[in-house]
Amino acid sequence: MRILVLFTLLFSTLAYGQRQTNKSRSELGFIAGGSYYLGDLNQFAQFRNTHLSGGLIYRYNIHSRTAFRTTFSYGKVSADDADSKIELNKSRGLSFESSIWELAAGVEFNYFPFQIGHRRYKGTGYLFAELAMFRMNPKTEYNGDLTELQPLGTEGQGTSLSSKARYGRFQMSMPLGVGARVSLGKMASLGVEFGIRKTFTDYLDDVGSNYYVDYDALLAESGPIAAELSNRSGSRTGRRGNAAGKDWYVMTGVSLTFALGKPTSCPPR
């Protein structure tokens, strides 16, 4: 009986210590900054049409050099051919905007040992790589209102004019980025990061085909709004987009995270 009691007390102590250790390794906070897009309607201009973004971030520090991280983020992306310096793009006349809701998880690698509250290891740069699911919903202005583009099939998706089905609003991406952070006292850290998202869709901007679908055929199958928003150039010929590449979006910002438990006295490993 005494052995059973002793074993129970020992197990409880170890479990409590493990919880404390896991808690001290965990961080929760928020990140706020900007988001923008690179694709058929903005191929090269970094930071063009940057919108406010924000989200939550959780870290579990495996040790002083590596952490597991998960983020939940919101951003907005947009582009307009009217902003282009290329005359052919201006005459194309396409535009879009879309909210981005993203849930991501991955790993973070510190350049230097780091631990919140440690007197010696106060700051580091880092790299991160994640896998994410995001929701998009491209829209454009039509007759003074924002119109959702996905249900229209502006390139003939879901009709006899194309072999493609309508693209999904939920897509996958790979966030990759760099950052830096410093310890603020014993319980918090301040950071900044830049992350670019490689997507696996060419329809973040609703533009994925090289050429326009036949206007009259789309008008007959999908109606006047689909036909009008498919081709706003006024020409029946010309290049609509670039089917060879996928779209990208970027989220960058400043983070503030807080340790969920008291820092340990052991040096980071």
N, C-alpha and C positions, 0 to 999 in steps of 0.2 A: 504493500500500500504506500509506504514511504517513497519507494522507487517511482511509483506511478505519479505521485504528487510532485516529486522532484523533476521528473521528465516533463510534466505539464508546465511547471514554472519555467523550466529551461526553454521549452519550445515557444512559450508566450514571449519570453524576453528576446529570443532570436527573431521571432516574427515582428515584434515591435521595432527592434533595431533595423530590420530590413525595410519596414515601412518608412521609418525615419530616413534611412539612406535613400530610398527611392524618391521620397518627397523632397529631400534636399537637392537631389539631382534634377528635379523638374522645374520648369519655368513656364509661365503663362503671361501673355501680354498682347499688345496691339501694334499694328503697323499702319502708317498713313503716308500717302504720297501721290503718285500719278500713274496713269496708264495710257498707252497709245498703241497703234497698230502699224504693221508693215505687210503689204500685199499688193494686189493688182491696182488699187487706187492710191497707194502710197508706197512706192517700191524702195526708196532710199532715204527719205527725210526723217532722221531721228528726232524724236520729241515733238513732231508736228501733231497738232490737235491733241495735246496731252490733257487728260481729264483727271479729276480727283479720284483716288482709290483708297481703299482701307480694308482692314481685316484683323483677324485674330491669329496668333502664333503660339504654338506649344512646342517646347523642347524637352527632350529627356537626354541629359548628358551622360552618355555611356562612359566616357572618361574625359580627360581634359582636352583631347584632340578631336573627338568625334561625338556627334549628337544625332539622335533621331529627331526629326521635326515634322510637324503637320501644320498646315495653314488653311484658313478659310477666308477667302478674299472676294471683294467686290470691286469692279472697275467698269469703265466705259471706254469704248473705242469708236472712232469715226473717221471718215475721210470724204473729200469732195473734190471732184475733178476740176471745179472752179479754182482750187488752190494750186493746181499743177502748173509747172513752167513749160510743159510739153503741149504744143498746140493741138495735137491729135487727141490727147487726153481731155483737154478742155472741150473740144467739140463732141467728145463721147457723152459728156454730161451726166455721168453716174455719181451717186452719193449714197452713203449709208451711215447708220449709227447702230450700236448694239451694246447692251449691258452684258457684262461678264460676271458670272457667279462661279467661283473656282474652289474646289476642295483638293488639296494636294498633300502628299506625304513623301518623305525621302530622308536623305542623310546630309549632314553638314560636317565639313572638315576644317578644323582650325589650323592656321599657319603656325601658331605658337600655343603653348599650354594656356588654358583659360579657365577660370572659375570665379563666379560671382563672389565678391567679398574676400577673396584671397589677397593678401598684402603684396605678393610678388607678381602674380599672374593677372594683371589688371586689364589687358587689352589684347586683341588679336584681329587679324584679317581672316576671312574664311571663304570657302567655296561651298555651294550646295547644288544638289541634283535631286529632282523629285519626279514623281509621276502624278498627273492630275486629271480629274474630270471637271469639265466646265460646261456651263450652259450659255448659249448665245441665242440671239434673236434679232437678226438684222432687219432694220426698218429704213424707210426713206420717206422724204416729204413728198406728198402728192396732193395737190389741190388744198394746200394749207394744213393737212393732217399727216401724222406719221402712219405709214402703212407697212404692215408686216410683209416681208418678201418671201419667206419660206413657203407659205401655203400657195403662192401664186405660180411657182415653177417657172421663173422668168427665162430659164434656158431650156424649157420644154420638159423638165423633169416630171415624171409621172404621166406623160402623154405619149402618143405614138411618135412624137417628134424626137424622142430621146430614149436611149436604153437605160438611162439612170433613173432611179427612184428619187423622190424628194429627200434632200439631205436632212439629217437629224439635228435637232437643236442641242442635244447632248453630245459632246465630243471629248476626245482625249488630247492631252498635251504633255510635253516634257519641259518643266521649268528648270532652267540652268542659270546660275548666277554667282555673283561675288558680293562680299560685304565686309564690314568691319564693325567691331563693337568694343565698348569699354565698360568696366564695372563702375557702378555708382553706389558707393558705400557697400554695405553688407548684403543687401537684399535685392538690388536692381541692376540692370544693364541698359545702356543706350547704344543703338546700332543704326547703321545705314546700309541698304543693299540695293542691288540692281539685278533684276532677273528677267531674262528673255524666254518666252514660251514658244517652243516649236510645236505647232499643231499638226494634225493628220487630216486636215480638211482644207479645201480651197474655197470654202463658201462662208467664211467668217464675214466677208463683204458681199456675199451673194453673187460673186463673179468667179466662175471657174472654167469657162469655155473660151476657146480661142476666138470663135466667131459667133455672130448673132444667129439665133434660130429664125426661121422664116416668119416674118411678121404676120402675114395674112393667115398662115396655118395656125399660129399660136392664138391669134384673135378668134379663129373659129373654134378652137378646142378649149381655150382657157378664159376667153373674154377680153374686153378692151383694157382693163387695168393691167393684166399680166403682159399684154402686148405692148402697151405704152411704156411700162417700167422696164421691160426687157431691152428696149432700144429707144433711147432719148436723144439720139444724135441727129435724127431727121434724115439719115441715110440708110439705105437697105444693105449696104456693104460696109466693110471695115472690120477692124479688130476689136473684140469686146474685152478680152483678158488674156492671161497666160496660163494655160493648163499645165505647164511643166513644173510649177512650184506650188508649195503650200503656203498658207498664211501664217503670220507670226503676230504675237502681241507681247507687250512689255509691261511689267509692273515694277515700280521702284519706289522706295520710301524710307522713312525713319521709323525705327521700332523702339518700344520701351517694354521690357519684360521684367517680371518679378519672380524671384525664387519662391517656391511654394512651401519650403521648409527652411529651417536654420542651416547655414552652411556648416559643413563638417570641418573638424580641426585637422583632418588628414590632408597631406599635400596631394594635389591632383596627379593622377597617373597618366 
